[in-house]
């Protein structure tokens, strides 16, 4: 009986020792950067998201087709509500690349 129990005890001991090695590792997480947005900015953005209808499209079980005409129209409305024109968006994209 003792011999049959040994492999189980050995496996349990090795698994405990192996899991402790991972617990000792430290992860370096950079501190969060302060945001320049105010609470009013965030609230206005959320209101524009809802008013444009994008919230409804993202509430479904499947991811919306972002290339569909309906999505592009709602996204354009969202951008206009938050004050981004297509020209400004193109300039930002060009600057990022």
Helices and strands as residue ranges (DSSP letters): H 2-23, H 39-52, H 54-58, H 69-82, H 86-96
